[in-house]
């Protein structure tokens, strides 16, 4: 017996969820999404995997500090706009912010979680 399934970010799956083509069973995020309050996380159902859907800006190593600061400030400012806030709300996302080393740490930790899950 074959079972069709899909993995994807909520904002990518939302049109199919809304159309009734797929039914969310569990979230890989650390917490439940406000848009899907009745869908448990993987951790809640006994699978100790928590991966948030990260979006981030990355640049080549060695980027001059002045350019790093300009990009950081520009994107941080964009995240305060009504257009961005509307996108986040419409997409059903949650917003968190990690700068530089903190974001890098989150990315490395996510890869480690994925590696451990694959190894099992």
Biopython code that builds the backbone (N, CA, C, O; Angstrom):
import numpy as np
from Bio.PDB.StructureBuilder import StructureBuilder

atoms = [
    (1, "UNK", "N", (0.854, -1.178, 0.000)),
    (1, "UNK", "CA", (0.000, 0.000, 0.000)),
    (1, "UNK", "C", (0.891, 1.230, 0.000)),
    (1, "UNK", "O", (1.834, 1.310, 0.788)),
    (2, "UNK", "N", (0.614, 2.166, -0.852)),
    (2, "UNK", "CA", (1.365, 3.418, -0.918)),
    (2, "UNK", "C", (0.597, 4.524, -0.211)),
    (2, "UNK", "O", (-0.630, 4.598, -0.276)),
    (3, "UNK", "N", (1.338, 5.364, 0.454)),
    (3, "UNK", "CA", (0.742, 6.510, 1.136)),
    (3, "UNK", "C", (1.421, 7.762, 0.609)),
    (3, "UNK", "O", (2.634, 7.922, 0.745)),
    (4, "UNK", "N", (0.651, 8.637, 0.016)),
    (4, "UNK", "CA", (1.205, 9.899, -0.452)),
    (4, "UNK", "C", (1.459, 10.794, 0.747)),
    (4, "UNK", "O", (0.634, 10.884, 1.656)),
    (5, "UNK", "N", (2.605, 11.454, 0.739)),
    (5, "UNK", "CA", (2.921, 12.379, 1.819)),
    (5, "UNK", "C", (3.784, 13.503, 1.269)),
    (5, "UNK", "O", (4.319, 13.421, 0.164)),
    (6, "UNK", "N", (3.902, 14.533, 2.053)),
    (6, "UNK", "CA", (4.712, 15.681, 1.635)),
    (6, "UNK", "C", (5.311, 16.344, 2.858)),
    (6, "UNK", "O", (4.713, 16.356, 3.933)),
    (7, "UNK", "N", (6.482, 16.887, 2.681)),
    (7, "UNK", "CA", (7.129, 17.709, 3.694)),
    (7, "UNK", "C", (7.309, 19.072, 3.075)),
    (7, "UNK", "O", (7.699, 19.179, 1.913)),
    (8, "UNK", "N", (7.037, 20.094, 3.815)),
    (8, "UNK", "CA", (7.240, 21.431, 3.273)),
    (8, "UNK", "C", (6.985, 22.492, 4.313)),
    (8, "UNK", "O", (6.379, 22.245, 5.356)),
    (9, "UNK", "N", (7.458, 23.669, 4.005)),
    (9, "UNK", "CA", (7.224, 24.818, 4.871)),
    (9, "UNK", "C", (5.742, 25.179, 4.815)),
    (9, "UNK", "O", (5.088, 25.025, 3.784)),
    (10, "UNK", "N", (5.234, 25.657, 5.936)),
    (10, "UNK", "CA", (3.809, 25.973, 5.998)),
    (10, "UNK", "C", (3.375, 26.908, 4.882)),
    (10, "UNK", "O", (2.349, 26.672, 4.244)),
    (11, "UNK", "N", (4.147, 27.975, 4.633)),
    (11, "UNK", "CA", (3.717, 28.932, 3.615)),
    (11, "UNK", "C", (3.691, 28.307, 2.219)),
    (11, "UNK", "O", (2.970, 28.780, 1.341)),
    (12, "UNK", "N", (4.470, 27.250, 2.015)),
    (12, "UNK", "CA", (4.441, 26.537, 0.736)),
    (12, "UNK", "C", (3.267, 25.565, 0.673)),
    (12, "UNK", "O", (2.688, 25.351, -0.392)),
    (13, "UNK", "N", (2.922, 24.984, 1.808)),
    (13, "UNK", "CA", (1.850, 23.989, 1.855)),
    (13, "UNK", "C", (0.466, 24.597, 2.042)),
    (13, "UNK", "O", (-0.542, 23.943, 1.776)),
    (14, "UNK", "N", (0.413, 25.838, 2.496)),
    (14, "UNK", "CA", (-0.851, 26.486, 2.835)),
    (14, "UNK", "C", (-1.900, 26.399, 1.717)),
    (14, "UNK", "O", (-3.049, 26.062, 2.003)),
    (15, "UNK", "N", (-1.550, 26.689, 0.460)),
    (15, "UNK", "CA", (-2.592, 26.584, -0.584)),
    (15, "UNK", "C", (-3.191, 25.180, -0.685)),
    (15, "UNK", "O", (-4.392, 25.033, -0.910)),
    (16, "UNK", "N", (-2.355, 24.147, -0.519)),
    (16, "UNK", "CA", (-2.872, 22.779, -0.598)),
    (16, "UNK", "C", (-3.681, 22.421, 0.650)),
    (16, "UNK", "O", (-4.658, 21.677, 0.566)),
    (17, "UNK", "N", (-3.276, 22.949, 1.803)),
    (17, "UNK", "CA", (-4.055, 22.735, 3.029)),
    (17, "UNK", "C", (-5.415, 23.399, 2.875)),
    (17, "UNK", "O", (-6.445, 22.787, 3.157)),
    (18, "UNK", "N", (-5.419, 24.654, 2.425)),
    (18, "UNK", "CA", (-6.669, 25.395, 2.255)),
    (18, "UNK", "C", (-7.594, 24.726, 1.242)),
    (18, "UNK", "O", (-8.815, 24.783, 1.385)),
    (19, "UNK", "N", (-7.018, 24.093, 0.218)),
    (19, "UNK", "CA", (-7.817, 23.423, -0.817)),
    (19, "UNK", "C", (-8.249, 22.021, -0.395)),
    (19, "UNK", "O", (-8.994, 21.356, -1.115)),
    (20, "UNK", "N", (-7.780, 21.570, 0.776)),
    (20, "UNK", "CA", (-8.151, 20.241, 1.242)),
    (20, "UNK", "C", (-7.394, 19.122, 0.544)),
    (20, "UNK", "O", (-7.798, 17.962, 0.621)),
    (21, "UNK", "N", (-6.303, 19.452, -0.135)),
    (21, "UNK", "CA", (-5.525, 18.435, -0.856)),
    (21, "UNK", "C", (-4.556, 17.698, 0.062)),
    (21, "UNK", "O", (-4.183, 16.557, -0.210)),
    (22, "UNK", "N", (-4.147, 18.357, 1.155)),
    (22, "UNK", "CA", (-3.288, 17.707, 2.141)),
    (22, "UNK", "C", (-3.804, 18.059, 3.529)),
    (22, "UNK", "O", (-4.481, 19.067, 3.727)),
    (23, "UNK", "N", (-3.467, 17.203, 4.476)),
    (23, "UNK", "CA", (-3.857, 17.439, 5.868)),
    (23, "UNK", "C", (-2.598, 17.432, 6.715)),
    (23, "UNK", "O", (-1.875, 16.436, 6.731)),
    (24, "UNK", "N", (-2.320, 18.520, 7.417)),
    (24, "UNK", "CA", (-1.122, 18.540, 8.254)),
    (24, "UNK", "C", (-1.274, 17.592, 9.436)),
    (24, "UNK", "O", (-2.283, 17.609, 10.141)),
    (25, "UNK", "N", (-0.257, 16.768, 9.638)),
    (25, "UNK", "CA", (-0.282, 15.792, 10.718)),
    (25, "UNK", "C", (0.581, 16.214, 11.904)),
    (25, "UNK", "O", (0.220, 15.976, 13.056)),
    (26, "UNK", "N", (1.724, 16.841, 11.618)),
    (26, "UNK", "CA", (2.635, 17.273, 12.677)),
    (26, "UNK", "C", (3.567, 18.337, 12.114)),
    (26, "UNK", "O", (3.802, 18.424, 10.908)),
    (27, "UNK", "N", (4.084, 19.137, 13.030)),
    (27, "UNK", "CA", (5.002, 20.217, 12.666)),
    (27, "UNK", "C", (6.402, 19.894, 13.170)),
    (27, "UNK", "O", (6.564, 19.324, 14.249)),
    (28, "UNK", "N", (7.397, 20.254, 12.399)),
    (28, "UNK", "CA", (8.773, 20.072, 12.829)),
    (28, "UNK", "C", (9.262, 21.249, 13.669)),
    (28, "UNK", "O", (10.385, 21.215, 14.173)),
    (29, "UNK", "N", (8.459, 22.269, 13.827)),
    (29, "UNK", "CA", (8.856, 23.459, 14.584)),
    (29, "UNK", "C", (8.902, 23.163, 16.080)),
    (29, "UNK", "O", (8.398, 22.139, 16.542)),
    (30, "UNK", "N", (9.512, 24.069, 16.819)),
    (30, "UNK", "CA", (9.630, 23.905, 18.271)),
    (30, "UNK", "C", (8.291, 24.135, 18.968)),
    (30, "UNK", "O", (8.024, 23.565, 20.025)),
    (31, "UNK", "N", (7.465, 24.968, 18.368)),
    (31, "UNK", "CA", (6.156, 25.283, 18.946)),
    (31, "UNK", "C", (5.091, 25.159, 17.872)),
    (31, "UNK", "O", (5.392, 25.156, 16.678)),
    (32, "UNK", "N", (3.863, 25.059, 18.301)),
    (32, "UNK", "CA", (2.752, 25.018, 17.355)),
    (32, "UNK", "C", (2.624, 26.361, 16.645)),
    (32, "UNK", "O", (2.949, 27.408, 17.204)),
    (33, "UNK", "N", (2.151, 26.312, 15.419)),
    (33, "UNK", "CA", (1.922, 27.544, 14.671)),
    (33, "UNK", "C", (0.552, 28.106, 15.028)),
    (33, "UNK", "O", (-0.414, 27.350, 15.136)),
    (34, "UNK", "N", (0.454, 29.421, 15.214)),
    (34, "UNK", "CA", (-0.852, 30.018, 15.492)),
    (34, "UNK", "C", (-1.883, 29.688, 14.406)),
    (34, "UNK", "O", (-3.073, 29.558, 14.692)),
    (35, "UNK", "N", (-1.419, 29.553, 13.167)),
    (35, "UNK", "CA", (-2.343, 29.249, 12.068)),
    (35, "UNK", "C", (-2.829, 27.800, 12.101)),
    (35, "UNK", "O", (-3.841, 27.474, 11.481)),
    (36, "UNK", "N", (-2.118, 26.931, 12.817)),
    (36, "UNK", "CA", (-2.494, 25.516, 12.913)),
    (36, "UNK", "C", (-2.491, 25.083, 14.382)),
    (36, "UNK", "O", (-1.713, 24.212, 14.771)),
    (37, "UNK", "N", (-3.347, 25.683, 15.185)),
    (37, "UNK", "CA", (-3.286, 25.433, 16.632)),
    (37, "UNK", "C", (-3.563, 23.996, 17.046)),
    (37, "UNK", "O", (-3.156, 23.587, 18.133)),
    (38, "UNK", "N", (-4.243, 23.223, 16.214)),
    (38, "UNK", "CA", (-4.584, 21.846, 16.572)),
    (38, "UNK", "C", (-3.605, 20.817, 16.010)),
    (38, "UNK", "O", (-3.808, 19.613, 16.163)),
    (39, "UNK", "N", (-2.544, 21.295, 15.361)),
    (39, "UNK", "CA", (-1.552, 20.383, 14.791)),
    (39, "UNK", "C", (-0.367, 20.313, 15.758)),
    (39, "UNK", "O", (0.273, 21.330, 16.021)),
    (40, "UNK", "N", (-0.071, 19.126, 16.287)),
    (40, "UNK", "CA", (1.019, 19.004, 17.265)),
    (40, "UNK", "C", (2.393, 19.092, 16.613)),
    (40, "UNK", "O", (2.540, 18.939, 15.400)),
    (41, "UNK", "N", (3.387, 19.340, 17.448)),
    (41, "UNK", "CA", (4.768, 19.298, 16.974)),
    (41, "UNK", "C", (5.242, 17.850, 17.004)),
    (41, "UNK", "O", (4.630, 16.999, 17.651)),
    (42, "UNK", "N", (6.329, 17.582, 16.305)),
    (42, "UNK", "CA", (6.895, 16.228, 16.320)),
    (42, "UNK", "C", (7.276, 15.837, 17.749)),
    (42, "UNK", "O", (7.058, 14.697, 18.160)),
    (43, "UNK", "N", (7.839, 16.768, 18.497)),
    (43, "UNK", "CA", (8.225, 16.492, 19.885)),
    (43, "UNK", "C", (7.007, 16.096, 20.708)),
    (43, "UNK", "O", (7.083, 15.194, 21.542)),
    (44, "UNK", "N", (5.884, 16.772, 20.473)),
    (44, "UNK", "CA", (4.666, 16.449, 21.232)),
    (44, "UNK", "C", (4.174, 15.030, 20.957)),
    (44, "UNK", "O", (3.559, 14.412, 21.827)),
    (45, "UNK", "N", (4.435, 14.507, 19.761)),
    (45, "UNK", "CA", (3.965, 13.148, 19.447)),
    (45, "UNK", "C", (5.043, 12.096, 19.700)),
    (45, "UNK", "O", (4.891, 10.931, 19.334)),
    (46, "UNK", "N", (6.142, 12.532, 20.339)),
    (46, "UNK", "CA", (7.152, 11.566, 20.753)),
    (46, "UNK", "C", (8.358, 11.429, 19.848)),
    (46, "UNK", "O", (9.192, 10.552, 20.072)),
    (47, "UNK", "N", (8.473, 12.259, 18.847)),
    (47, "UNK", "CA", (9.645, 12.238, 17.965)),
    (47, "UNK", "C", (10.473, 13.479, 18.299)),
    (47, "UNK", "O", (10.065, 14.594, 17.975)),
    (48, "UNK", "N", (11.622, 13.304, 18.938)),
    (48, "UNK", "CA", (12.390, 14.453, 19.427)),
    (48, "UNK", "C", (13.163, 15.192, 18.332)),
    (48, "UNK", "O", (14.394, 15.225, 18.334)),
    (49, "UNK", "N", (12.429, 15.770, 17.419)),
    (49, "UNK", "CA", (13.020, 16.560, 16.344)),
    (49, "UNK", "C", (12.311, 17.902, 16.316)),
    (49, "UNK", "O", (11.084, 17.962, 16.226)),
    (50, "UNK", "N", (13.081, 18.975, 16.394)),
    (50, "UNK", "CA", (12.503, 20.322, 16.337)),
    (50, "UNK", "C", (13.358, 21.172, 15.418)),
    (50, "UNK", "O", (14.514, 21.469, 15.719)),
    (51, "UNK", "N", (12.777, 21.558, 14.295)),
    (51, "UNK", "CA", (13.462, 22.397, 13.320)),
    (51, "UNK", "C", (12.528, 23.514, 12.899)),
    (51, "UNK", "O", (11.454, 23.269, 12.350)),
    (52, "UNK", "N", (12.938, 24.719, 13.157)),
    (52, "UNK", "CA", (12.127, 25.838, 12.708)),
    (52, "UNK", "C", (12.441, 26.132, 11.249)),
    (52, "UNK", "O", (13.545, 25.871, 10.770)),
    (53, "UNK", "N", (11.463, 26.674, 10.560)),
    (53, "UNK", "CA", (11.625, 27.052, 9.150)),
    (53, "UNK", "C", (12.364, 28.383, 9.105)),
    (53, "UNK", "O", (11.761, 29.450, 9.221)),
    (54, "UNK", "N", (13.666, 28.301, 8.937)),
    (54, "UNK", "CA", (14.483, 29.512, 8.967)),
    (54, "UNK", "C", (14.568, 30.181, 7.610)),
    (54, "UNK", "O", (14.644, 29.529, 6.568)),
    (55, "UNK", "N", (14.554, 31.457, 7.656)),
    (55, "UNK", "CA", (14.841, 32.273, 6.479)),
    (55, "UNK", "C", (15.990, 33.171, 6.913)),
    (55, "UNK", "O", (15.973, 33.707, 8.022)),
    (56, "UNK", "N", (16.966, 33.338, 6.071)),
    (56, "UNK", "CA", (18.083, 34.166, 6.481)),
    (56, "UNK", "C", (18.826, 34.735, 5.301)),
    (56, "UNK", "O", (18.721, 34.250, 4.174)),
    (57, "UNK", "N", (19.568, 35.759, 5.583)),
    (57, "UNK", "CA", (20.421, 36.391, 4.593)),
    (57, "UNK", "C", (21.845, 35.949, 4.867)),
    (57, "UNK", "O", (22.344, 36.091, 5.983)),
    (58, "UNK", "N", (22.494, 35.414, 3.850)),
    (58, "UNK", "CA", (23.879, 35.001, 3.990)),
    (58, "UNK", "C", (24.688, 35.676, 2.897)),
    (58, "UNK", "O", (24.169, 36.024, 1.837)),
    (59, "UNK", "N", (25.966, 35.852, 3.181)),
    (59, "UNK", "CA", (26.864, 36.506, 2.230)),
    (59, "UNK", "C", (28.203, 35.784, 2.255)),
    (59, "UNK", "O", (28.478, 35.010, 3.172)),
    (60, "UNK", "N", (29.033, 36.032, 1.256)),
    (60, "UNK", "CA", (30.336, 35.364, 1.216)),
    (60, "UNK", "C", (31.204, 35.706, 2.432)),
    (60, "UNK", "O", (31.113, 36.803, 2.984)),
    (61, "UNK", "N", (32.035, 34.761, 2.834)),
    (61, "UNK", "CA", (33.001, 35.013, 3.901)),
    (61, "UNK", "C", (33.896, 36.173, 3.480)),
    (61, "UNK", "O", (34.201, 36.343, 2.300)),
    (62, "UNK", "N", (34.304, 36.956, 4.448)),
    (62, "UNK", "CA", (35.197, 38.073, 4.160)),
    (62, "UNK", "C", (34.503, 39.336, 3.702)),
    (62, "UNK", "O", (35.161, 40.291, 3.289)),
    (63, "UNK", "N", (33.176, 39.355, 3.768)),
    (63, "UNK", "CA", (32.443, 40.554, 3.374)),
    (63, "UNK", "C", (32.849, 41.703, 4.301)),
    (63, "UNK", "O", (32.839, 41.531, 5.520)),
    (64, "UNK", "N", (33.201, 42.852, 3.761)),
    (64, "UNK", "CA", (33.630, 43.963, 4.619)),
    (64, "UNK", "C", (32.574, 44.310, 5.667)),
    (64, "UNK", "O", (31.379, 44.305, 5.369)),
    (65, "UNK", "N", (33.011, 44.612, 6.895)),
    (65, "UNK", "CA", (32.073, 44.925, 7.978)),
    (65, "UNK", "C", (31.076, 46.027, 7.632)),
    (65, "UNK", "O", (29.921, 45.954, 8.052)),
    (66, "UNK", "N", (31.482, 47.028, 6.890)),
    (66, "UNK", "CA", (30.560, 48.118, 6.533)),
    (66, "UNK", "C", (29.414, 47.593, 5.674)),
    (66, "UNK", "O", (28.272, 48.025, 5.831)),
    (67, "UNK", "N", (29.709, 46.675, 4.779)),
    (67, "UNK", "CA", (28.654, 46.103, 3.924)),
    (67, "UNK", "C", (27.776, 45.174, 4.757)),
    (67, "UNK", "O", (26.557, 45.158, 4.589)),
    (68, "UNK", "N", (28.389, 44.399, 5.655)),
    (68, "UNK", "CA", (27.597, 43.555, 6.553)),
    (68, "UNK", "C", (26.602, 44.407, 7.337)),
    (68, "UNK", "O", (25.423, 44.061, 7.425)),
    (69, "UNK", "N", (27.063, 45.502, 7.899)),
    (69, "UNK", "CA", (26.208, 46.366, 8.708)),
    (69, "UNK", "C", (25.100, 46.967, 7.856)),
    (69, "UNK", "O", (23.951, 47.040, 8.294)),
    (70, "UNK", "N", (25.437, 47.402, 6.631)),
    (70, "UNK", "CA", (24.435, 47.981, 5.731)),
    (70, "UNK", "C", (23.336, 46.954, 5.429)),
    (70, "UNK", "O", (22.148, 47.265, 5.515)),
    (71, "UNK", "N", (23.738, 45.742, 5.077)),
    (71, "UNK", "CA", (22.750, 44.699, 4.774)),
    (71, "UNK", "C", (21.910, 44.376, 6.004)),
    (71, "UNK", "O", (20.687, 44.269, 5.921)),
    (72, "UNK", "N", (22.575, 44.222, 7.141)),
    (72, "UNK", "CA", (21.854, 43.938, 8.379)),
    (72, "UNK", "C", (20.820, 45.020, 8.656)),
    (72, "UNK", "O", (19.644, 44.726, 8.872)),
    (73, "UNK", "N", (21.260, 46.264, 8.649)),
    (73, "UNK", "CA", (20.354, 47.365, 8.976)),
    (73, "UNK", "C", (19.205, 47.477, 7.986)),
    (73, "UNK", "O", (18.071, 47.765, 8.367)),
    (74, "UNK", "N", (19.509, 47.247, 6.704)),
    (74, "UNK", "CA", (18.467, 47.338, 5.669)),
    (74, "UNK", "C", (17.408, 46.261, 5.848)),
    (74, "UNK", "O", (16.212, 46.541, 5.758)),
    (75, "UNK", "N", (17.840, 45.039, 6.099)),
    (75, "UNK", "CA", (16.880, 43.962, 6.266)),
    (75, "UNK", "C", (16.124, 44.082, 7.585)),
    (75, "UNK", "O", (14.931, 43.787, 7.651)),
    (76, "UNK", "N", (16.807, 44.508, 8.612)),
    (76, "UNK", "CA", (16.132, 44.715, 9.902)),
    (76, "UNK", "C", (15.044, 45.778, 9.749)),
    (76, "UNK", "O", (13.940, 45.629, 10.274)),
    (77, "UNK", "N", (15.365, 46.850, 9.024)),
    (77, "UNK", "CA", (14.385, 47.917, 8.768)),
    (77, "UNK", "C", (13.206, 47.378, 7.943)),
    (77, "UNK", "O", (12.050, 47.703, 8.215)),
    (78, "UNK", "N", (13.508, 46.561, 6.948)),
    (78, "UNK", "CA", (12.442, 45.998, 6.109)),
    (78, "UNK", "C", (11.496, 45.132, 6.920)),
    (78, "UNK", "O", (10.297, 45.079, 6.645)),
    (79, "UNK", "N", (12.041, 44.450, 7.924)),
    (79, "UNK", "CA", (11.210, 43.590, 8.766)),
    (79, "UNK", "C", (10.247, 44.376, 9.650)),
    (79, "UNK", "O", (9.328, 43.798, 10.230)),
    (80, "UNK", "N", (10.445, 45.668, 9.757)),
    (80, "UNK", "CA", (9.564, 46.518, 10.555)),
    (80, "UNK", "C", (8.444, 47.143, 9.728)),
    (80, "UNK", "O", (7.569, 47.816, 10.273)),
    (81, "UNK", "N", (8.470, 46.921, 8.403)),
    (81, "UNK", "CA", (7.471, 47.551, 7.535)),
    (81, "UNK", "C", (6.128, 46.840, 7.632)),
    (81, "UNK", "O", (6.051, 45.664, 7.986)),
    (82, "UNK", "N", (5.079, 47.575, 7.311)),
    (82, "UNK", "CA", (3.740, 46.976, 7.284)),
    (82, "UNK", "C", (3.667, 45.863, 6.251)),
    (82, "UNK", "O", (2.995, 44.856, 6.472)),
    (83, "UNK", "N", (4.360, 46.035, 5.114)),
    (83, "UNK", "CA", (4.331, 45.011, 4.059)),
    (83, "UNK", "C", (4.898, 43.690, 4.569)),
    (83, "UNK", "O", (4.321, 42.633, 4.312)),
    (84, "UNK", "N", (6.016, 43.733, 5.288)),
    (84, "UNK", "CA", (6.605, 42.512, 5.830)),
    (84, "UNK", "C", (5.693, 41.898, 6.882)),
    (84, "UNK", "O", (5.460, 40.689, 6.880)),
    (85, "UNK", "N", (5.183, 42.723, 7.771)),
    (85, "UNK", "CA", (4.300, 42.219, 8.822)),
    (85, "UNK", "C", (3.057, 41.575, 8.218)),
    (85, "UNK", "O", (2.574, 40.560, 8.721)),
    (86, "UNK", "N", (2.540, 42.160, 7.140)),
    (86, "UNK", "CA", (1.384, 41.589, 6.449)),
    (86, "UNK", "C", (1.743, 40.236, 5.832)),
    (86, "UNK", "O", (0.961, 39.288, 5.905)),
    (87, "UNK", "N", (2.934, 40.150, 5.223)),
    (87, "UNK", "CA", (3.394, 38.887, 4.645)),
    (87, "UNK", "C", (3.484, 37.805, 5.719)),
    (87, "UNK", "O", (3.012, 36.686, 5.519)),
    (88, "UNK", "N", (4.085, 38.138, 6.851)),
    (88, "UNK", "CA", (4.239, 37.173, 7.934)),
    (88, "UNK", "C", (2.868, 36.695, 8.406)),
    (88, "UNK", "O", (2.650, 35.496, 8.583)),
    (89, "UNK", "N", (1.952, 37.632, 8.608)),
    (89, "UNK", "CA", (0.605, 37.271, 9.068)),
    (89, "UNK", "C", (-0.135, 36.430, 8.031)),
    (89, "UNK", "O", (-0.759, 35.425, 8.370)),
    (90, "UNK", "N", (-0.063, 36.842, 6.776)),
    (90, "UNK", "CA", (-0.771, 36.131, 5.710)),
    (90, "UNK", "C", (-0.202, 34.725, 5.500)),
    (90, "UNK", "O", (-0.933, 33.790, 5.173)),
    (91, "UNK", "N", (1.089, 34.596, 5.688)),
    (91, "UNK", "CA", (1.746, 33.312, 5.476)),
    (91, "UNK", "C", (1.563, 32.356, 6.644)),
    (91, "UNK", "O", (1.849, 31.164, 6.525)),
    (92, "UNK", "N", (1.088, 32.872, 7.771)),
    (92, "UNK", "CA", (0.930, 32.026, 8.940)),
    (92, "UNK", "C", (2.248, 31.737, 9.632)),
    (92, "UNK", "O", (2.344, 30.799, 10.422)),
    (93, "UNK", "N", (3.255, 32.529, 9.344)),
    (93, "UNK", "CA", (4.566, 32.341, 9.947)),
    (93, "UNK", "C", (4.644, 32.995, 11.314)),
    (93, "UNK", "O", (3.781, 33.785, 11.697)),
    (94, "UNK", "N", (5.670, 32.658, 12.024)),
    (94, "UNK", "CA", (6.024, 33.391, 13.221)),
    (94, "UNK", "C", (7.361, 34.055, 12.920)),
    (94, "UNK", "O", (8.108, 33.587, 12.060)),
    (95, "UNK", "N", (7.659, 35.113, 13.605)),
    (95, "UNK", "CA", (8.897, 35.832, 13.320)),
    (95, "UNK", "C", (9.797, 35.854, 14.543)),
    (95, "UNK", "O", (9.371, 36.185, 15.649)),
    (96, "UNK", "N", (11.031, 35.499, 14.317)),
    (96, "UNK", "CA", (12.069, 35.588, 15.327)),
    (96, "UNK", "C", (13.263, 36.202, 14.623)),
    (96, "UNK", "O", (13.316, 36.227, 13.393)),
    (97, "UNK", "N", (14.201, 36.688, 15.377)),
    (97, "UNK", "CA", (15.341, 37.336, 14.754)),
    (97, "UNK", "C", (16.616, 36.937, 15.475)),
    (97, "UNK", "O", (16.714, 37.030, 16.699)),
    (98, "UNK", "N", (17.583, 36.495, 14.700)),
    (98, "UNK", "CA", (18.903, 36.172, 15.247)),
    (98, "UNK", "C", (19.933, 36.820, 14.337)),
    (98, "UNK", "O", (19.895, 36.646, 13.119)),
    (99, "UNK", "N", (20.835, 37.556, 14.924)),
    (99, "UNK", "CA", (21.837, 38.279, 14.168)),
    (99, "UNK", "C", (23.167, 37.522, 14.138)),
    (99, "UNK", "O", (23.588, 36.942, 15.139)),
    (100, "UNK", "N", (23.809, 37.539, 12.990)),
    (100, "UNK", "CA", (25.173, 37.047, 12.819)),
    (100, "UNK", "C", (25.481, 35.741, 13.511)),
    (100, "UNK", "O", (24.947, 34.698, 13.133)),
    (101, "UNK", "N", (26.349, 35.780, 14.539)),
    (101, "UNK", "CA", (26.765, 34.542, 15.208)),
    (101, "UNK", "C", (25.600, 33.738, 15.785)),
    (101, "UNK", "O", (25.637, 32.507, 15.769)),
    (102, "UNK", "N", (24.583, 34.404, 16.286)),
    (102, "UNK", "CA", (23.426, 33.681, 16.841)),
    (102, "UNK", "C", (22.692, 32.914, 15.741)),
    (102, "UNK", "O", (22.273, 31.776, 15.949)),
    (103, "UNK", "N", (22.537, 33.536, 14.574)),
    (103, "UNK", "CA", (21.878, 32.853, 13.458)),
    (103, "UNK", "C", (22.751, 31.698, 12.965)),
    (103, "UNK", "O", (22.247, 30.613, 12.675)),
    (104, "UNK", "N", (24.050, 31.935, 12.873)),
    (104, "UNK", "CA", (24.958, 30.873, 12.448)),
    (104, "UNK", "C", (24.848, 29.676, 13.384)),
    (104, "UNK", "O", (24.830, 28.532, 12.929)),
    (105, "UNK", "N", (24.774, 29.930, 14.686)),
    (105, "UNK", "CA", (24.629, 28.857, 15.669)),
    (105, "UNK", "C", (23.337, 28.079, 15.430)),
    (105, "UNK", "O", (23.337, 26.850, 15.509)),
    (106, "UNK", "N", (22.247, 28.769, 15.140)),
    (106, "UNK", "CA", (20.968, 28.093, 14.872)),
    (106, "UNK", "C", (21.057, 27.214, 13.630)),
    (106, "UNK", "O", (20.531, 26.101, 13.617)),
    (107, "UNK", "N", (21.721, 27.709, 12.588)),
    (107, "UNK", "CA", (21.865, 26.934, 11.353)),
    (107, "UNK", "C", (22.688, 25.679, 11.611)),
    (107, "UNK", "O", (22.308, 24.593, 11.176)),
    (108, "UNK", "N", (23.810, 25.813, 12.313)),
    (108, "UNK", "CA", (24.658, 24.667, 12.622)),
    (108, "UNK", "C", (23.879, 23.648, 13.457)),
    (108, "UNK", "O", (23.953, 22.447, 13.195)),
    (109, "UNK", "N", (23.139, 24.117, 14.455)),
    (109, "UNK", "CA", (22.346, 23.203, 15.291)),
    (109, "UNK", "C", (21.292, 22.475, 14.462)),
    (109, "UNK", "O", (21.043, 21.290, 14.684)),
    (110, "UNK", "N", (20.672, 23.168, 13.512)),
    (110, "UNK", "CA", (19.668, 22.530, 12.654)),
    (110, "UNK", "C", (20.300, 21.421, 11.819)),
    (110, "UNK", "O", (19.723, 20.342, 11.682)),
    (111, "UNK", "N", (21.474, 21.677, 11.264)),
    (111, "UNK", "CA", (22.163, 20.642, 10.489)),
    (111, "UNK", "C", (22.518, 19.448, 11.362)),
    (111, "UNK", "O", (22.445, 18.306, 10.908)),
    (112, "UNK", "N", (22.899, 19.696, 12.603)),
    (112, "UNK", "CA", (23.220, 18.597, 13.511)),
    (112, "UNK", "C", (21.984, 17.764, 13.824)),
    (112, "UNK", "O", (22.063, 16.536, 13.873)),
    (113, "UNK", "N", (20.850, 18.414, 14.034)),
    (113, "UNK", "CA", (19.591, 17.693, 14.300)),
    (113, "UNK", "C", (19.238, 16.832, 13.092)),
    (113, "UNK", "O", (18.876, 15.665, 13.239)),
    (114, "UNK", "N", (19.342, 17.403, 11.920)),
    (114, "UNK", "CA", (19.032, 16.645, 10.690)),
    (114, "UNK", "C", (19.975, 15.455, 10.555)),
    (114, "UNK", "O", (19.548, 14.348, 10.225)),
    (115, "UNK", "N", (21.248, 15.687, 10.811)),
    (115, "UNK", "CA", (22.237, 14.598, 10.718)),
    (115, "UNK", "C", (21.926, 13.456, 11.673)),
    (115, "UNK", "O", (22.016, 12.287, 11.300)),
    (116, "UNK", "N", (21.558, 13.796, 12.910)),
    (116, "UNK", "CA", (21.221, 12.737, 13.877)),
    (116, "UNK", "C", (19.965, 11.977, 13.439)),
    (116, "UNK", "O", (19.890, 10.756, 13.578)),
    (117, "UNK", "N", (18.981, 12.713, 12.908)),
    (117, "UNK", "CA", (17.744, 12.058, 12.465)),
    (117, "UNK", "C", (18.016, 11.120, 11.287)),
    (117, "UNK", "O", (17.469, 10.019, 11.226)),
    (118, "UNK", "N", (18.850, 11.556, 10.365)),
    (118, "UNK", "CA", (19.176, 10.702, 9.203)),
    (118, "UNK", "C", (19.946, 9.464, 9.631)),
    (118, "UNK", "O", (19.739, 8.376, 9.094)),
    (119, "UNK", "N", (20.840, 9.638, 10.607)),
    (119, "UNK", "CA", (21.668, 8.523, 11.073)),
    (119, "UNK", "C", (20.846, 7.410, 11.701)),
    (119, "UNK", "O", (21.259, 6.250, 11.695)),
    (120, "UNK", "N", (19.679, 7.760, 12.246)),
    (120, "UNK", "CA", (18.826, 6.750, 12.890)),
    (120, "UNK", "C", (18.140, 5.990, 11.815)),
    (120, "UNK", "O", (17.363, 5.080, 12.103)),
]
sb = StructureBuilder()
sb.init_structure("model")
sb.init_model(0)
sb.init_chain("A")
sb.init_seg("    ")
for serial, (resi, resn, name, xyz) in enumerate(atoms, 1):
    if name == "N":
        sb.init_residue(resn, " ", resi, " ")
    sb.init_atom(name, np.array(xyz, "f"), 0.0, 1.0, " ", f" {name:<3s}", serial, name[0])
structure = sb.get_structure()
